Amino acid sequence: MKKEIELEAEVKVEICQSVQDLQMSFIRGSDLFGYVGIEAVLDQMRSKMMKAGVEFNIMVVGQSGLGKSTLVNTLFKSKVSRKSCTPNYEETISKTVKLHSVSHVIEEKGVKMKLTVTDTPGFGDNINNENCWEPIVKYINEQYEKYLIEELNVNRKRRIPDSRVHSCIYFLPATGHRLRPIDIEFMKRLGNIVSIVPVIAKADTLTIEERLEFKERIRQDLTTNGICVYPLKEYDEDPEERILNNRIRDNIPFAVVGTDKEHQVNGNKVLGRKTKWGIIEVENVAHCEFVNLRDLLIRSHLQDLKDVTHNIHYETYRVQRLNQSNVNFSELGLSTWLLENGSGEKYESESHL
């Protein structure tokens, strides 16, 4: 009996010390007495995600004529761009930057995704493009503000609607030279509030040598100007992720080609652009880097883009807002702290695919 009391006391001391010092041990599967069933949590998570679906919001930015709508349609192999799903759509040059969003529910193998694509017509299309990025900055901050307001509600929703921009695809014209002043200014201003993925639009207009040289010059300009593009080195969580992200960073910006037309190549149907001298296959890595972009946005880094948005960009915004002395949380309405310049006009529609 005495030995049992002493043993119990030793156990208590060990537990107390462990809690106090925050010590932790690692128990491997081979050390367990039998099957516990911890792995079943993966099935539980999968089941919940299948029911709830996933929200993913992307923004496309670039001057008119760079194939933004076509590329988005190619990414999701459906008519998801505003241009494609708006009846009697007429493209006009806007005098100001206006933001338009269109939402779809896409279902594939039982998994539902609510996709929102935000277009920015008018960006870079005018003679004077001074401050043309400000409506975009304002829109992104508005979505953070909406999310923050929902978080601060006493009776908040079980699942807060997420309209925050998870990725901004920035389209660079295939000039073959360097980044333009508007490209540098835009990415410098937005690199700290959203995950930017730069792409070279209509890359089939460049030769292989021109493309490689252009990509290298762009990477030099990004480094020289201290521009942050996704994925950022400081957020690599482990060596395996660092190796994968280094390959992506070495390949940015992606030289892409978009199309929604299919052609026969060696008896197979492929997405491609037909020219007099042959067919440029969109999903052929020897022809362009569309596959790399698609894999980054959807197949390998979609959840990471959402995590970076929530844990880095939104958290930075949230801390700034909560540290401000003039915040009046009794009025849960949109704040006047948002950028005053520009207009964030927005058009929304929804479809189910």
MARVEX-53806 format. One record per residue (C-alpha): y, x, z. Coordinates in steps of 0.1 Angstrom, whole numbers, plus 2048, in hexadecimal, padded with zeros to 3 digits. Layout:
residues N
YXZ
...
This chain:
residues 353
800800800
81881C809
81082E7E8
81780E7D5
83980B7E6
84282F7DF
83782B7BB
84C80C7B7
86A81E7C6
86583B7AD
864822790
88481279C
89583379F
88A83D77C
89681C76E
8B781F780
8BC842773
8B2838751
8CC81C750
8E7831760
8E284F748
8DA83872B
8BA84B724
8A483E708
8808476FD
8708416DC
84E8306DD
83A8326BC
8218196AF
8048306B8
8108306DD
80E80A6E0
7F17FA6F2
7ED7E16D5
7FF7CC6BB
8217BF6C7
82E7AE6A8
8507BE6A6
84E7C1681
84E79B67E
87479C684
8787A7660
867787654
87D77366C
89D78465E
89177F63A
88A75A641
8AD755650
8BE766633
8AA75261A
8B673262B
8DA73D630
8DF751610
8F776E60B
91C76E604
92A7885ED
94E78A5E1
9597A25C6
97B7A75B6
9817B5593
9A27C758C
9AE7D556B
9C47CE54E
9BB7B4534
9A27BC519
98C7D452D
96E7BC52E
9707B2553
96278F54D
94679C537
93B7B654F
93A79E56D
924786557
90E7A454E
90A7AE573
8FD78C57D
8EE78255B
90076155C
922752554
933759575
95576556A
97374E56A
978753545
95474853E
952729554
97571B54E
976700532
98F707516
999728526
9B6739516
9BF75D51E
9E4763522
9F878152E
A05777550
A2778355B
A1C78757F
9FA79058F
9E8770598
9C776E5A9
9AC75659F
98A7525B0
96B7405A4
94B73B5BA
9277365B0
9067325C2
8EC7475B1
8C87435BA
8AD75C5B1
88975C5BF
8937455DC
8B175A5E6
8D374A5E3
8F375D5DF
91674E5E1
9297645C9
94F7635C7
9607765AA
98677B5AE
99878458E
9BC79358D
9CB78956C
9ED79A565
9E57BB576
9F17D8561
9FB7C2543
A207C4545
A3A7DE53C
A457E1560
A267E2576
A397EC596
A297DE5B5
A0F7CA5A0
9F57D35BB
A077C05D7
9F979D5D0
9D67AD5D1
9DD7BE5F2
9EB79D600
9CC78A5F4
9B47A2604
9C77A1625
9C977B624
9A377A623
9A1791642
9BA77B653
9A675C64C
98776C65B
99A778679
9A8756680
98574767F
979762697
99575A6AF
98F7346B0
9827286D1
9687116C0
9607276A3
946720688
92372C68C
92673E66B
949748661
95074363C
95576662D
96E768611
97678D617
9747A35F8
9557B95FB
95B7CE5DC
9777D35C4
96C7DF5A1
9897F2592
9887F556B
99681455C
99D815536
98982E523
9A7844519
99486551E
9B287452F
9B9870555
9C185556E
9E2843566
9FD840581
9F581B585
9D082458B
9D983E5A5
9F28275B7
9DA80A5B8
9BC81C5C5
9D182F5DF
9DF80F5ED
9BE7FB5ED
9A58165F5
9AA81261A
9A77EC61B
98A7E5603
96C7F75F3
9778025D0
95E8095B5
96F818596
95F813574
96881F551
96A80053C
95C7FE519
94E82151C
93C81E4FA
95E8284EB
95984C4F9
9418664ED
928875507
93E89450A
95E88150D
94F86A528
94388753D
96489953B
977879543
962872561
96789556E
98D89256A
98D87157C
97987F599
99289C59B
9AF88359C
99E86F5B7
99A88E5CD
9BD89B5C6
9CE87A5CF
9B88745EE
9AB8535E0
98E8425F2
9738325DD
9528245E7
93B8325F5
94E84760E
93E86761B
948861640
933841641
912850636
8FB847653
8DD85F64D
8D287C636
8BE86461F
8DD84E61A
8F386D614
8DC8795F8
8DD8575E7
9038535EB
9098775DF
8F886E5BE
90E84F5BB
92E8635C4
92587D5A9
922862590
94284E597
954840584
93882D572
93C82C54D
932808544
92D7F1527
9297CB52C
91B7B0515
90978F518
8F97914F6
8D47994F1
8C67AD4D3
8A37B74C8
89B7DC4CE
8777E74C6
86A7C44CB
87C7BF4EC
89B7AB4F4
8B67C0504
8DA7BA50E
8F07CE4F6
90E7D24DF
9057D44BB
9187EC4A5
9147F9481
90281848D
8EB8074A7
8E97F44C7
8F88004E8
8DF7F4503
8F27EA522
8D47F0539
8CA811529
8D682E53F
8D7845521
8F282E512
908825530
908823556
9087FE55A
8E67FF56C
8F5817586
9127FF58D
8FA7E1590
8E37F45A7
9007FE5BD
9107DC5C0
8F07C75C2
8CF7D95C7
8D77F65DF
8F97F25EF
9027CD5F0
8FC7CA616
90D7EC61C
92C7DF609
92C7C1620
9277D763F
9437EF635
95A7D162F
9537C2651
94F7E2667
96A7F8656
9847E6642
9857C5655
9827D7676
9A07EC66D
9B47CD664
9A97BB684
9B37D869B
9D57D968A
9DB7B468E
9D07B36B3
9E67D16BB
A057C06AE
A1B7B26C9
A297956B4
A077856AE
A077616BA
9E37576BE
9EC7336C9
9F572C6A6
9D5731692
9E572F670
9EA74A656
A01765662
A22771654
A15795659
A05794636
A177A661A
A37793611
A3879F5ED
A267905CF
A1476F5CC
9EF7695D4
9EA74A5BF
9C67415BF
9B072A5AC
98D7225B8
96F7105A9
94B70F5B2
92A70C59E
90570E5A6
8F0724590
